[in-house]
Amino acid sequence: MGRCNCGIQYFGDACQFLACPNSVCIYDNDTIEPACCIHCSNNGICNNGVCVCNKGYVGSDCSMEDCINGCSSTASAVVGVCIHNFPVSQCDCLDTAKRGGDYCEIVICLNGCSANGVCNSNGECVCNTDFYGEDCSVKIYQISIS
């Protein structure tokens, strides 16, 4: 039929392009239609054998979803690390960051400040009047001397 059927590592009309990991090309030997190829799990583009993944996908073949919002980490503060598991990645929140939730988006204070204070953005309790301690669990009693 005057058409090239490429080996597993190549694609294109003349098999001139290097395929990306796990690329799949389907040829219909009964027609002269070009091969139908799926590269980078349909989540990116193949560039000379290397996948360039769309935002939200990672891996050599773009098959894994990336963690949302980078596990709430910023350039100045790492609060969680993305663990890339197929097919869904998960955030591992650092204990030192005092964070929790699916994406380390929730600030956590010890014992929820014992309902005697408010948790601030650093994961520290700001105690109500008459309470103190790391978790605001200690009550201060005022003794009046007359």
ABEGO torsion letter per residue (X at the ends): XGBBBBBAABBEAAGABBBBBGBBBBBBAABABBBBBBBGGGAEBBBGGBBBBBBGBBEAAGABBBBBGGGGBBAABBABBBBBBOABBBBBBBAAAGBBEAAGABBBBBGGGGGABBBBAAGBBBBBBGBBEAAGABBBBBBBBX
